[in-house]
Amino acid sequence: MGLVERRQRQKEEVRNSILTAAWEQVLAEGWASLSIRKIANAIEYSVPVIYSHFDSKDAILLEFTRQGFERLIGQIKQSALCDKAPAERLEGIAQTYWQFAFDNREYYQLMFGLGIPTCETANHVGAMRQFGEIIMSTINDLIAGGPNTDADVYLKFKTYWSILHGLVSIQMIDPHVSATDKHGQLILHDAMSGFIKSLRH
């Protein structure tokens, strides 16, 4: 291995150590507690070393946001985008989103903790754009097959996402509620059925 390759590997190892320490800090104390100094102390490097890999704490948060959306997209592709009708795909996306939120609370709280992420965040996180495109494409397919072909796809996308995020946020107030909570599942199904019905009639 050459000098350049060795330095690159060492750089990647330090970067991964930073992210690992940051994640452990989040699991132990929550996102609000995350700090560059605590990360530096945990991996026994100076603060400037952390800044040589990440410009700010926000850059670390953005990296975790990217990871979260990549996980979510991967799960949606695996479980919800089979050869199904648009209505079934929308229902499947909702179920996958719901499951992801409760199985990955720390990621979800960062990804959506302050509400629907901004367009600026989407510009830096390709998987977030992909998430939106998958939903909009599915909604568009459903609208195209119904009587209201002039419906605003972007508006319906925002409505769909708002329903999902609102339901998850309400349920997540109770730390003991899981994705399999029967009452929560009934509410999710009822909300999705109503939304899908509104696009079909």
C-alpha atoms as an extended CHARMM CRD file, in Angstrom:
* protein
*
       201  EXT
         1         1  MET       CA              0.0000000000        0.0000000000        0.0000000000  PROA      1               0.0000000000
         2         2  GLY       CA              1.3650000000        3.4000000000       -1.0170000000  PROA      2               0.0000000000
         3         3  LEU       CA              1.6730000000        6.4790000000        1.1590000000  PROA      3               0.0000000000
         4         4  VAL       CA             -1.3460000000        8.1870000000       -0.4100000000  PROA      4               0.0000000000
         5         5  GLU       CA             -3.5530000000        5.1230000000        0.0690000000  PROA      5               0.0000000000
         6         6  ARG       CA             -2.3810000000        4.6970000000        3.6710000000  PROA      6               0.0000000000
         7         7  ARG       CA             -3.1470000000        8.3460000000        4.4820000000  PROA      7               0.0000000000
         8         8  GLN       CA             -6.5690000000        8.0490000000        2.8620000000  PROA      8               0.0000000000
         9         9  ARG       CA             -7.3270000000        4.9360000000        4.9040000000  PROA      9               0.0000000000
        10        10  GLN       CA             -6.2040000000        6.6530000000        8.1150000000  PROA      10              0.0000000000
        11        11  LYS       CA             -8.3870000000        9.6400000000        7.2570000000  PROA      11              0.0000000000
        12        12  GLU       CA            -11.3790000000        7.3550000000        6.7410000000  PROA      12              0.0000000000
        13        13  GLU       CA            -10.6780000000        5.5610000000       10.0160000000  PROA      13              0.0000000000
        14        14  VAL       CA            -10.6280000000        8.8410000000       11.9580000000  PROA      14              0.0000000000
        15        15  ARG       CA            -13.7990000000        9.9820000000       10.2070000000  PROA      15              0.0000000000
        16        16  ASN       CA            -15.5480000000        6.7270000000       11.0980000000  PROA      16              0.0000000000
        17        17  SER       CA            -14.3100000000        7.0440000000       14.7050000000  PROA      17              0.0000000000
        18        18  ILE       CA            -15.8330000000       10.5160000000       14.8740000000  PROA      18              0.0000000000
        19        19  LEU       CA            -19.1920000000        9.2700000000       13.6130000000  PROA      19              0.0000000000
        20        20  THR       CA            -19.1350000000        6.2450000000       15.9260000000  PROA      20              0.0000000000
        21        21  ALA       CA            -18.3700000000        8.4310000000       18.9560000000  PROA      21              0.0000000000
        22        22  ALA       CA            -21.0660000000       10.8970000000       17.9280000000  PROA      22              0.0000000000
        23        23  TRP       CA            -23.6370000000        8.1080000000       17.5470000000  PROA      23              0.0000000000
        24        24  GLU       CA            -22.7700000000        6.6180000000       20.9290000000  PROA      24              0.0000000000
        25        25  GLN       CA            -23.1840000000       10.0730000000       22.4470000000  PROA      25              0.0000000000
        26        26  VAL       CA            -26.6130000000       10.4190000000       20.8400000000  PROA      26              0.0000000000
        27        27  LEU       CA            -27.7450000000        7.0010000000       22.0590000000  PROA      27              0.0000000000
        28        28  ALA       CA            -26.6160000000        7.8050000000       25.5880000000  PROA      28              0.0000000000
        29        29  GLU       CA            -27.7410000000       11.4200000000       25.8920000000  PROA      29              0.0000000000
        30        30  GLY       CA            -29.8410000000       12.4310000000       22.8720000000  PROA      30              0.0000000000
        31        31  TRP       CA            -29.2140000000       14.7430000000       19.9170000000  PROA      31              0.0000000000
        32        32  ALA       CA            -29.2630000000       17.9020000000       22.0210000000  PROA      32              0.0000000000
        33        33  SER       CA            -26.1720000000       16.7500000000       23.9110000000  PROA      33              0.0000000000
        34        34  LEU       CA            -24.0050000000       16.2550000000       20.8200000000  PROA      34              0.0000000000
        35        35  SER       CA            -20.9030000000       18.4310000000       20.8640000000  PROA      35              0.0000000000
        36        36  ILE       CA            -17.5810000000       18.5600000000       19.0300000000  PROA      36              0.0000000000
        37        37  ARG       CA            -15.6520000000       18.7220000000       22.3030000000  PROA      37              0.0000000000
        38        38  LYS       CA            -17.3240000000       15.5930000000       23.6790000000  PROA      38              0.0000000000
        39        39  ILE       CA            -16.5540000000       13.7460000000       20.4530000000  PROA      39              0.0000000000
        40        40  ALA       CA            -12.9150000000       14.8580000000       20.6100000000  PROA      40              0.0000000000
        41        41  ASN       CA            -12.6280000000       13.6740000000       24.2180000000  PROA      41              0.0000000000
        42        42  ALA       CA            -14.2250000000       10.3300000000       23.3740000000  PROA      42              0.0000000000
        43        43  ILE       CA            -11.7800000000        9.4960000000       20.5760000000  PROA      43              0.0000000000
        44        44  GLU       CA             -8.8350000000       11.2430000000       22.2760000000  PROA      44              0.0000000000
        45        45  TYR       CA             -8.1250000000       13.6990000000       19.4730000000  PROA      45              0.0000000000
        46        46  SER       CA             -8.0020000000       17.4730000000       19.5650000000  PROA      46              0.0000000000
        47        47  VAL       CA            -10.9760000000       19.5790000000       18.5170000000  PROA      47              0.0000000000
        48        48  PRO       CA             -9.1480000000       20.8480000000       15.3730000000  PROA      48              0.0000000000
        49        49  VAL       CA             -8.8250000000       17.2310000000       14.1770000000  PROA      49              0.0000000000
        50        50  ILE       CA            -12.6220000000       16.9030000000       14.2800000000  PROA      50              0.0000000000
        51        51  TYR       CA            -12.9800000000       20.1400000000       12.3260000000  PROA      51              0.0000000000
        52        52  SER       CA            -10.5400000000       18.8610000000        9.7100000000  PROA      52              0.0000000000
        53        53  HSD       CA            -13.1020000000       16.1520000000        8.9020000000  PROA      53              0.0000000000
        54        54  PHE       CA            -16.3710000000       18.0120000000        9.5430000000  PROA      54              0.0000000000
        55        55  ASP       CA            -16.7570000000       21.7980000000        9.2190000000  PROA      55              0.0000000000
        56        56  SER       CA            -19.2430000000       21.9490000000       12.0860000000  PROA      56              0.0000000000
        57        57  LYS       CA            -21.6150000000       19.9450000000       14.2330000000  PROA      57              0.0000000000
        58        58  ASP       CA            -24.2440000000       20.6030000000       11.5590000000  PROA      58              0.0000000000
        59        59  ALA       CA            -22.0640000000       18.7380000000        9.0380000000  PROA      59              0.0000000000
        60        60  ILE       CA            -22.0840000000       15.6970000000       11.3220000000  PROA      60              0.0000000000
        61        61  LEU       CA            -25.8560000000       15.9680000000       11.6830000000  PROA      61              0.0000000000
        62        62  LEU       CA            -26.2020000000       16.2040000000        7.9060000000  PROA      62              0.0000000000
        63        63  GLU       CA            -24.1750000000       13.0070000000        7.5130000000  PROA      63              0.0000000000
        64        64  PHE       CA            -26.4820000000       11.1690000000        9.9160000000  PROA      64              0.0000000000
        65        65  THR       CA            -29.4930000000       12.6160000000        8.0770000000  PROA      65              0.0000000000
        66        66  ARG       CA            -28.0810000000       11.2060000000        4.8290000000  PROA      66              0.0000000000
        67        67  GLN       CA            -27.5590000000        7.8010000000        6.4590000000  PROA      67              0.0000000000
        68        68  GLY       CA            -31.1070000000        7.8090000000        7.8020000000  PROA      68              0.0000000000
        69        69  PHE       CA            -32.6960000000        8.5900000000        4.4500000000  PROA      69              0.0000000000
        70        70  GLU       CA            -30.5590000000        5.9670000000        2.7200000000  PROA      70              0.0000000000
        71        71  ARG       CA            -31.8080000000        3.3800000000        5.2170000000  PROA      71              0.0000000000
        72        72  LEU       CA            -35.4050000000        4.4770000000        4.7350000000  PROA      72              0.0000000000
        73        73  ILE       CA            -35.1160000000        4.4020000000        0.9340000000  PROA      73              0.0000000000
        74        74  GLY       CA            -33.5120000000        0.9530000000        1.0810000000  PROA      74              0.0000000000
        75        75  GLN       CA            -36.3750000000       -0.4000000000        3.1730000000  PROA      75              0.0000000000
        76        76  ILE       CA            -39.0200000000        1.1810000000        0.9490000000  PROA      76              0.0000000000
        77        77  LYS       CA            -37.4430000000       -0.3230000000       -2.1720000000  PROA      77              0.0000000000
        78        78  GLN       CA            -37.2130000000       -3.7120000000       -0.5180000000  PROA      78              0.0000000000
        79        79  SER       CA            -40.7130000000       -3.9350000000        0.8890000000  PROA      79              0.0000000000
        80        80  ALA       CA            -43.0500000000       -1.4500000000       -0.7690000000  PROA      80              0.0000000000
        81        81  LEU       CA            -42.1520000000       -1.0400000000       -4.4450000000  PROA      81              0.0000000000
        82        82  CYS       CA            -43.0340000000       -4.4400000000       -5.8500000000  PROA      82              0.0000000000
        83        83  ASP       CA            -45.3010000000       -4.8450000000       -8.8800000000  PROA      83              0.0000000000
        84        84  LYS       CA            -48.3810000000       -3.5500000000       -7.1080000000  PROA      84              0.0000000000
        85        85  ALA       CA            -51.1270000000       -1.0860000000       -7.9540000000  PROA      85              0.0000000000
        86        86  PRO       CA            -50.3970000000        2.5540000000       -6.9470000000  PROA      86              0.0000000000
        87        87  ALA       CA            -52.8510000000        2.4190000000       -4.0290000000  PROA      87              0.0000000000
        88        88  GLU       CA            -51.1430000000       -0.6730000000       -2.6080000000  PROA      88              0.0000000000
        89        89  ARG       CA            -47.7360000000        0.9610000000       -3.0740000000  PROA      89              0.0000000000
        90        90  LEU       CA            -48.8520000000        4.0710000000       -1.1690000000  PROA      90              0.0000000000
        91        91  GLU       CA            -50.1640000000        1.8780000000        1.6410000000  PROA      91              0.0000000000
        92        92  GLY       CA            -46.8820000000       -0.0750000000        1.6310000000  PROA      92              0.0000000000
        93        93  ILE       CA            -44.7540000000        3.0700000000        1.7360000000  PROA      93              0.0000000000
        94        94  ALA       CA            -46.7810000000        4.2960000000        4.7130000000  PROA      94              0.0000000000
        95        95  GLN       CA            -46.3110000000        0.9990000000        6.5600000000  PROA      95              0.0000000000
        96        96  THR       CA            -42.5660000000        0.9790000000        5.8470000000  PROA      96              0.0000000000
        97        97  TYR       CA            -42.2230000000        4.6090000000        6.9460000000  PROA      97              0.0000000000
        98        98  TRP       CA            -44.1070000000        3.8090000000       10.1570000000  PROA      98              0.0000000000
        99        99  GLN       CA            -41.9530000000        0.7610000000       10.8830000000  PROA      99              0.0000000000
       100       100  PHE       CA            -38.7440000000        2.6690000000       10.1530000000  PROA      100             0.0000000000
       101       101  ALA       CA            -39.6980000000        5.4900000000       12.5170000000  PROA      101             0.0000000000
       102       102  PHE       CA            -40.1280000000        3.2270000000       15.5280000000  PROA      102             0.0000000000
       103       103  ASP       CA            -37.2300000000        0.9120000000       14.7210000000  PROA      103             0.0000000000
       104       104  ASN       CA            -34.8670000000        3.8790000000       14.1960000000  PROA      104             0.0000000000
       105       105  ARG       CA            -36.0820000000        6.5100000000       16.6400000000  PROA      105             0.0000000000
       106       106  GLU       CA            -32.7600000000        8.3780000000       16.8400000000  PROA      106             0.0000000000
       107       107  TYR       CA            -32.4680000000        8.6500000000       13.0680000000  PROA      107             0.0000000000
       108       108  TYR       CA            -36.1100000000        9.6280000000       12.7120000000  PROA      108             0.0000000000
       109       109  GLN       CA            -35.8810000000       12.3310000000       15.3580000000  PROA      109             0.0000000000
       110       110  LEU       CA            -32.9720000000       13.8940000000       13.4940000000  PROA      110             0.0000000000
       111       111  MET       CA            -34.5040000000       13.4810000000       10.0370000000  PROA      111             0.0000000000
       112       112  PHE       CA            -37.9030000000       14.8900000000       10.9980000000  PROA      112             0.0000000000
       113       113  GLY       CA            -37.4740000000       16.3370000000       14.4750000000  PROA      113             0.0000000000
       114       114  LEU       CA            -38.1680000000       19.8940000000       13.3810000000  PROA      114             0.0000000000
       115       115  GLY       CA            -40.9300000000       18.9790000000       10.9530000000  PROA      115             0.0000000000
       116       116  ILE       CA            -40.6520000000       18.3420000000        7.2190000000  PROA      116             0.0000000000
       117       117  PRO       CA            -37.0380000000       18.9890000000        6.1380000000  PROA      117             0.0000000000
       118       118  THR       CA            -36.2850000000       22.0340000000        4.0070000000  PROA      118             0.0000000000
       119       119  CYS       CA            -35.5050000000       22.1060000000        0.2900000000  PROA      119             0.0000000000
       120       120  GLU       CA            -31.9680000000       23.1760000000        1.1940000000  PROA      120             0.0000000000
       121       121  THR       CA            -31.4790000000       19.9570000000        3.1670000000  PROA      121             0.0000000000
       122       122  ALA       CA            -32.8630000000       17.9590000000        0.2450000000  PROA      122             0.0000000000
       123       123  ASN       CA            -30.2650000000       19.5520000000       -2.0380000000  PROA      123             0.0000000000
       124       124  HSD       CA            -27.5100000000       17.9990000000        0.0990000000  PROA      124             0.0000000000
       125       125  VAL       CA            -29.1560000000       14.6290000000        0.7210000000  PROA      125             0.0000000000
       126       126  GLY       CA            -29.8140000000       12.6930000000       -2.4820000000  PROA      126             0.0000000000
       127       127  ALA       CA            -31.7450000000        9.9340000000       -0.7120000000  PROA      127             0.0000000000
       128       128  MET       CA            -34.1750000000       12.5110000000        0.6520000000  PROA      128             0.0000000000
       129       129  ARG       CA            -34.9190000000       13.7290000000       -2.8780000000  PROA      129             0.0000000000
       130       130  GLN       CA            -35.3460000000       10.1150000000       -3.9590000000  PROA      130             0.0000000000
       131       131  PHE       CA            -37.7840000000        9.5160000000       -1.1000000000  PROA      131             0.0000000000
       132       132  GLY       CA            -39.9200000000       12.4300000000       -2.2980000000  PROA      132             0.0000000000
       133       133  GLU       CA            -39.7210000000       11.3160000000       -5.9280000000  PROA      133             0.0000000000
       134       134  ILE       CA            -40.8940000000        7.7870000000       -5.0850000000  PROA      134             0.0000000000
       135       135  ILE       CA            -43.9520000000        9.1000000000       -3.2470000000  PROA      135             0.0000000000
       136       136  MET       CA            -44.7830000000       11.7190000000       -5.8920000000  PROA      136             0.0000000000
       137       137  SER       CA            -44.4420000000        9.1770000000       -8.6860000000  PROA      137             0.0000000000
       138       138  THR       CA            -46.7670000000        6.7460000000       -6.9120000000  PROA      138             0.0000000000
       139       139  ILE       CA            -49.3320000000        9.4620000000       -6.1890000000  PROA      139             0.0000000000
       140       140  ASN       CA            -49.1100000000       10.5960000000       -9.8090000000  PROA      140             0.0000000000
       141       141  ASP       CA            -49.8040000000        7.0290000000      -10.9960000000  PROA      141             0.0000000000
       142       142  LEU       CA            -52.8530000000        6.8250000000       -8.7320000000  PROA      142             0.0000000000
       143       143  ILE       CA            -54.1870000000       10.2070000000       -9.8880000000  PROA      143             0.0000000000
       144       144  ALA       CA            -53.6450000000        9.2800000000      -13.5460000000  PROA      144             0.0000000000
       145       145  GLY       CA            -55.8840000000        6.2330000000      -13.1110000000  PROA      145             0.0000000000
       146       146  GLY       CA            -58.7260000000        8.1290000000      -11.4210000000  PROA      146             0.0000000000
       147       147  PRO       CA            -61.3160000000       10.7870000000      -12.2660000000  PROA      147             0.0000000000
       148       148  ASN       CA            -59.3510000000       13.7700000000      -10.8740000000  PROA      148             0.0000000000
       149       149  THR       CA            -56.4480000000       13.8080000000      -13.3080000000  PROA      149             0.0000000000
       150       150  ASP       CA            -55.9150000000       17.5400000000      -12.7920000000  PROA      150             0.0000000000
       151       151  ALA       CA            -55.2030000000       17.1300000000       -9.0520000000  PROA      151             0.0000000000
       152       152  ASP       CA            -52.0520000000       18.8590000000       -7.7740000000  PROA      152             0.0000000000
       153       153  VAL       CA            -49.5040000000       16.0500000000       -7.2880000000  PROA      153             0.0000000000
       154       154  TYR       CA            -47.1490000000       18.1740000000       -5.1760000000  PROA      154             0.0000000000
       155       155  LEU       CA            -49.9950000000       19.2470000000       -2.8880000000  PROA      155             0.0000000000
       156       156  LYS       CA            -51.0940000000       15.6340000000       -2.4410000000  PROA      156             0.0000000000
       157       157  PHE       CA            -47.4910000000       14.6180000000       -1.7550000000  PROA      157             0.0000000000
       158       158  LYS       CA            -47.2610000000       17.2270000000        1.0180000000  PROA      158             0.0000000000
       159       159  THR       CA            -50.5740000000       16.0710000000        2.4430000000  PROA      159             0.0000000000
       160       160  TYR       CA            -49.5070000000       12.4150000000        2.4230000000  PROA      160             0.0000000000
       161       161  TRP       CA            -46.1620000000       13.1370000000        4.0930000000  PROA      161             0.0000000000
       162       162  SER       CA            -47.7870000000       15.4380000000        6.6500000000  PROA      162             0.0000000000
       163       163  ILE       CA            -50.2670000000       12.7180000000        7.6060000000  PROA      163             0.0000000000
       164       164  LEU       CA            -47.4660000000       10.1830000000        8.0910000000  PROA      164             0.0000000000
       165       165  HSD       CA            -45.2070000000       12.5360000000       10.0150000000  PROA      165             0.0000000000
       166       166  GLY       CA            -48.0690000000       13.7670000000       12.1960000000  PROA      166             0.0000000000
       167       167  LEU       CA            -49.2140000000       10.2610000000       13.1000000000  PROA      167             0.0000000000
       168       168  VAL       CA            -45.7080000000        9.0840000000       13.9200000000  PROA      168             0.0000000000
       169       169  SER       CA            -44.9760000000       12.1950000000       15.9830000000  PROA      169             0.0000000000
       170       170  ILE       CA            -48.1380000000       11.7750000000       18.0560000000  PROA      170             0.0000000000
       171       171  GLN       CA            -47.4400000000        8.0930000000       18.7180000000  PROA      171             0.0000000000
       172       172  MET       CA            -43.7550000000        8.6730000000       19.4440000000  PROA      172             0.0000000000
       173       173  ILE       CA            -44.5680000000       10.9260000000       22.3990000000  PROA      173             0.0000000000
       174       174  ASP       CA            -44.9470000000        7.6950000000       24.3610000000  PROA      174             0.0000000000
       175       175  PRO       CA            -41.5120000000        5.9820000000       24.3830000000  PROA      175             0.0000000000
       176       176  HSD       CA            -43.1700000000        2.6120000000       25.0380000000  PROA      176             0.0000000000
       177       177  VAL       CA            -45.2570000000        2.6300000000       21.8500000000  PROA      177             0.0000000000
       178       178  SER       CA            -43.8540000000        0.4390000000       19.0730000000  PROA      178             0.0000000000
       179       179  ALA       CA            -44.5400000000        0.0310000000       15.3670000000  PROA      179             0.0000000000
       180       180  THR       CA            -46.8020000000       -2.9350000000       16.1390000000  PROA      180             0.0000000000
       181       181  ASP       CA            -49.1070000000       -0.9800000000       18.4680000000  PROA      181             0.0000000000
       182       182  LYS       CA            -52.6000000000       -2.0840000000       17.3710000000  PROA      182             0.0000000000
       183       183  HSD       CA            -54.2890000000        1.2540000000       17.9660000000  PROA      183             0.0000000000
       184       184  GLY       CA            -51.5650000000        3.0820000000       16.0490000000  PROA      184             0.0000000000
       185       185  GLN       CA            -51.8130000000        0.6100000000       13.1720000000  PROA      185             0.0000000000
       186       186  LEU       CA            -55.5940000000        1.1460000000       12.9940000000  PROA      186             0.0000000000
       187       187  ILE       CA            -55.1430000000        4.9130000000       12.8830000000  PROA      187             0.0000000000
       188       188  LEU       CA            -52.4850000000        4.6220000000       10.1680000000  PROA      188             0.0000000000
       189       189  HSD       CA            -54.6530000000        2.3320000000        8.0540000000  PROA      189             0.0000000000
       190       190  ASP       CA            -57.7090000000        4.5670000000        8.4860000000  PROA      190             0.0000000000
       191       191  ALA       CA            -55.7440000000        7.6780000000        7.5060000000  PROA      191             0.0000000000
       192       192  MET       CA            -54.1770000000        6.0290000000        4.4550000000  PROA      192             0.0000000000
       193       193  SER       CA            -57.4910000000        4.5420000000        3.3270000000  PROA      193             0.0000000000
       194       194  GLY       CA            -59.1010000000        7.9740000000        3.5220000000  PROA      194             0.0000000000
       195       195  PHE       CA            -56.2450000000        9.6140000000        1.6420000000  PROA      195             0.0000000000
       196       196  ILE       CA            -56.2440000000        7.0020000000       -1.1260000000  PROA      196             0.0000000000
       197       197  LYS       CA            -60.0320000000        7.1590000000       -1.4100000000  PROA      197             0.0000000000
       198       198  SER       CA            -59.8500000000       10.9430000000       -1.8700000000  PROA      198             0.0000000000
       199       199  LEU       CA            -57.6030000000       10.4180000000       -4.9260000000  PROA      199             0.0000000000
       200       200  ARG       CA            -59.8800000000        7.7920000000       -6.4530000000  PROA      200             0.0000000000
       201       201  HSD       CA            -63.1440000000        9.7280000000       -6.2770000000  PROA      201             0.0000000000
